[in-house]
């Protein structure tokens, strides 16, 4: 099939595709940074941004070890997120119900930024402790505080890892 008609419509096809890929990389980067605050895989999107930027730049691509570091940082970011929330909740005596209650709190709180992202995990853990773990109000307040502090520590760690991902890609 002859595609010459298409190349005549877009005279400089390479630069057009590069611009689209750079645009995709910026969108994925922004969504990835947002994913470091909201409960969706932000580091995976940041890896996608690096891939789109690499294709936009053309050859030479970063070395295989750069990609290995980026994948390891992505996995580490997901693990850190879970560990910090769990450690924060456990440190303050939260039950398993509080840890599960934090997730819907974060999701609902995401619709009311920025304070919803702080109140949401607290309220989710608090309600779960009262409703399912049958804890007192004081214990539930403590658990909610622990879950919120763990979530915020996770956000800080995930943002640092995201910055490290961008730095590794830019430097190498």
C-alpha positions as CSV (number, residue, x, y, z in Angstrom):
1,X,0.0,0.0,0.0
2,X,1.3,3.4,-0.9
3,X,1.4,5.9,2.0
4,X,3.0,8.8,0.1
5,X,-0.2,10.8,0.4
6,X,0.2,10.7,4.2
7,X,3.8,11.9,4.2
8,X,2.7,14.8,1.9
9,X,0.1,15.9,4.5
10,X,2.7,15.9,7.3
11,X,5.9,17.1,5.7
12,X,8.2,16.5,8.7
13,X,6.8,13.3,10.1
14,X,9.7,12.6,12.5
15,X,9.4,16.0,14.3
16,X,5.6,15.6,14.5
17,X,5.9,12.2,16.1
18,X,8.6,13.5,18.4
19,X,6.4,16.4,19.5
20,X,3.5,14.0,20.2
21,X,5.8,11.7,22.2
22,X,7.2,14.5,24.2
23,X,3.6,15.6,24.9
24,X,2.7,12.1,26.0
25,X,5.8,12.1,28.2
26,X,4.7,15.3,29.9
27,X,1.2,14.1,30.4
28,X,2.5,10.8,31.9
29,X,5.0,12.6,34.0
30,X,2.2,14.9,35.5
31,X,-0.1,11.9,36.0
32,X,2.7,10.0,37.6
33,X,3.5,12.8,40.1
34,X,-0.2,13.0,40.9
35,X,-0.2,9.2,41.4
36,X,2.4,9.7,44.1
37,X,-0.2,11.5,46.1
38,X,-3.3,9.6,45.0
39,X,-3.7,5.8,45.3
40,X,-2.8,4.7,41.8
41,X,0.5,3.6,40.3
42,X,2.3,6.9,39.8
43,X,5.8,5.3,39.4
44,X,4.5,3.1,36.6
45,X,3.3,6.2,34.7
46,X,6.6,7.9,35.3
47,X,8.4,4.9,33.8
48,X,6.0,5.3,30.8
49,X,7.0,8.9,30.6
50,X,10.7,8.0,30.4
51,X,9.9,5.4,27.7
52,X,7.9,8.0,25.7
53,X,10.7,10.6,26.1
54,X,13.3,8.0,25.0
55,X,11.3,7.2,21.8
56,X,10.9,11.0,21.2
57,X,14.6,11.6,21.4
58,X,15.4,8.7,19.1
59,X,18.8,6.9,19.1
60,X,20.8,6.6,21.3
61,X,18.5,5.3,24.0
62,X,19.7,5.1,27.6
63,X,21.6,2.0,28.5
64,X,19.9,-1.1,29.7
65,X,21.2,-0.5,33.3
66,X,19.4,2.8,33.3
67,X,16.1,1.0,32.5
68,X,16.9,-1.6,35.2
69,X,17.4,1.2,37.8
70,X,14.2,2.8,36.7
71,X,12.2,-0.4,37.0
72,X,13.8,-1.1,40.4
73,X,12.9,2.4,41.6
74,X,9.3,1.8,40.3
75,X,9.0,-1.4,42.3
76,X,10.6,0.1,45.3
77,X,8.1,3.0,45.2
78,X,5.2,0.6,45.3
79,X,6.7,-1.3,48.2
80,X,7.5,1.9,50.1
81,X,4.0,3.1,49.8
82,X,2.5,0.0,51.4
83,X,5.2,-0.3,54.1
84,X,5.0,3.3,55.3
85,X,1.2,3.2,55.6
86,X,1.4,-0.1,57.4
87,X,4.2,1.0,59.7
88,X,2.5,4.2,60.6
89,X,-0.7,2.4,61.4
90,X,1.0,-0.3,63.4
91,X,3.1,2.1,65.3
92,X,0.0,3.7,66.7
93,X,-1.7,0.4,67.4
94,X,-4.1,0.2,64.5
95,X,-5.9,-3.0,63.7
96,X,-6.0,-4.6,60.2
97,X,-9.5,-3.0,59.8
98,X,-7.9,0.4,60.1
99,X,-5.4,-0.3,57.5
100,X,-8.1,-1.5,55.1
101,X,-10.2,1.5,56.0
102,X,-7.5,3.9,55.0
103,X,-7.8,3.0,51.3
104,X,-11.4,4.1,50.8
105,X,-10.7,7.2,52.9
106,X,-7.8,8.1,50.6
107,X,-10.0,7.5,47.5
108,X,-12.9,9.5,48.8
109,X,-10.6,12.2,50.1
110,X,-9.0,12.6,46.7
111,X,-12.2,14.2,45.5
112,X,-11.7,17.0,48.1
113,X,-8.1,18.1,47.7
114,X,-5.9,19.2,49.5
115,X,-7.5,18.6,52.9
116,X,-9.4,15.5,51.8
117,X,-6.1,13.8,51.3
118,X,-5.3,14.3,55.0
119,X,-8.8,13.9,56.4
120,X,-9.7,10.9,54.2
121,X,-7.2,8.4,55.5
122,X,-7.8,9.5,59.1
123,X,-11.6,9.2,58.7
124,X,-11.3,5.8,57.0
125,X,-9.1,4.3,59.7
126,X,-11.2,5.9,62.4
127,X,-14.5,4.6,61.1
128,X,-13.0,1.1,60.4
129,X,-11.7,0.9,64.0
130,X,-15.1,1.8,65.5
131,X,-17.2,-0.3,63.1
132,X,-15.2,-3.4,62.6
133,X,-12.5,-3.6,65.4
134,X,-14.9,-2.3,68.1
135,X,-12.2,0.0,69.6
136,X,-12.9,3.0,71.8
137,X,-13.1,6.5,70.4
138,X,-9.7,7.3,71.8
139,X,-8.0,4.2,70.3
140,X,-9.7,4.9,67.0
141,X,-8.5,8.5,67.0
142,X,-4.9,7.3,67.7
143,X,-5.2,4.7,64.9
144,X,-6.5,7.4,62.5
145,X,-3.6,9.6,63.3
146,X,-1.1,6.8,62.7
147,X,-2.7,5.9,59.4
148,X,-2.6,9.5,58.3
149,X,1.0,10.0,59.3
150,X,2.0,6.7,57.6
151,X,0.2,7.8,54.4
152,X,1.9,11.2,54.4
153,X,5.3,9.7,55.0
154,X,4.5,7.4,52.1
155,X,3.6,10.4,49.9
156,X,6.9,12.1,50.7
157,X,8.9,8.9,50.0
158,X,7.1,8.3,46.7
159,X,7.7,11.9,45.6
160,X,11.4,11.5,46.5
161,X,11.6,8.3,44.5
162,X,9.8,9.9,41.6
163,X,12.3,12.8,41.6
164,X,15.1,10.2,41.7
165,X,13.6,8.5,38.7
166,X,13.5,11.7,36.7
167,X,17.1,12.5,37.8
168,X,18.4,9.1,36.8
169,X,16.7,9.4,33.4
170,X,18.0,12.9,32.8
171,X,21.6,12.2,33.9
172,X,22.1,9.0,32.1
